[in-house]
Amino acid sequence: MNAKIAVRIIAAAAAVVLPISCFAAEMSWKYDEANATVSVSGYGMVNDATNFTSYIKTAKRIEFEKGVTKIEKNVFTNCGIVETVVLPDGFTSLGNSSFSFSKHLKTVNFPETLEYIGDEAFMDCPSLEIGKIPKNVSYIGANAFTECDLIKNFEIDEENPNYTAVDGVIFTKDKTELVMYPAGRNDESYQIPDGTVKISPKAFSYNSSLVSVRVPDTVSEIGNYAFYFCENLQDVSFGSGLKTIGNYAFYGSGIRSAILPFGIETLGADAFKNCEFLTVVDIPGTVSQIGDSIFYGTDDTLKIKGYGVSALNCANDAEKAFEETVRIIVNGRELNPDKSAYVENGCTMIPMRCIFEALGASVEWNDETQTAAAKRGGIECSFAIGGDVLYKNGKEIKLSAPAVLSDGRTLVHVRAIAEAFGEKVDWDGERGLVTVTAN
């Protein structure tokens, strides 16, 4: 049994019990057998569904009459074969897990007076379709519509001051926080809009369609459980502004690599736990806090790269191989070479084409002579593999480290190349960063 199924079974088993409360509001229950309809009347909150158990095998519709204003948590979890729920005007609150795991539930009306949709309120209701979320809703809980496979787009009333829909995805009204991605959308890729600052906890959890996600530079936080059990998610592009990845953020996902941006500071506990396809992680020297069991359940071949004590200790704790790497920022943009930069004998080495293109230079390679030539403006530089000299407009410059071939890539000394083109180069040994700026 895989981990996802185990989690769902445990949750479902816990949710089957219909609660009995000593504070239950006085409600009247009537059953119309001909129409398979249960009518619930009274005033205030429904927090005891004991009477519903008499009809759970035959009722297909539940109608709450005017006066009923709230449904307490867990009350109608796994509500048999019910297909339709009718909420009255004046109704304000759906509690946590109020109708979760209701496999046959198809429709629920949301009255204008609705204010609160609790955590996991309709989780795993695969037959459910909903209308517009009303203007008075001030809270939509985590996993409220997770695994509702027919919900492909959300629609929010334009007058709602708290939420809005951007291409069918729920955001806060100011569009800075992505709240919930529709479970039924079949797109394999999603580009989170620029301007988003936070991905809410559980925003994408249990999504089975997404293969790739682009996180823009504006995002600083990926919340707890954000991509929990996104089992087909393979490729995540992390933006440069990211500071925090929350607990369990990618737990059980299909992510293949995690090249974390320079500047990230915190990796939550279990963030990549049970990511069995994860092969490489690169943790920059800016990370100061790494939670427990972050790589538990990953494959033995996982390689952890990075810089600094936090990255090294993380690899040792996980009993994984470790490779020291450094980061390079050219004119404010971090480079992402296909082979990680590293320091050897005090010299930072990086793939040739990556640094030349970042500097705006064109480059040509002569395979016969094993030489490279790069041009930018009035400057032309050339060198040979293994040689200790770089030629700048014909003038010899002694190299501290020769160009080398490694894994099919030509690696060059960053400082030598950048300074040859007149750039300023700084080294931050505490965080493992080379900064190249126009001089």
Secondary structure by P-SEA (a helix, b strand, c coil): ccaaaaaaaaaaaaacbbbbbccccbbbbbbcccccbbbbbbccccccccccccccccccbbbbcccccccccccccccccccbbbbcccccccccccccccccccbbbbccccccccccccccccccccccccccccccccccccccccccccccccccccbbbccccccccccccccccccccccccccccccccccccccccccccccbbbbcccccccccccccccccccbbbbcccccccccccccccccccccccccccccccccccccccccbbbbccccccccccccccccccbbbbbbcaaaaaaaaaacbbbbbbbccccccccccccbbbbbccccccccaaaaaaaacbbbbbbccccbbbbbcccbbbbbcccccbbbcccbbbbbccccccccccccccaaaaaaaabbbbbbbcccbbbbbccc
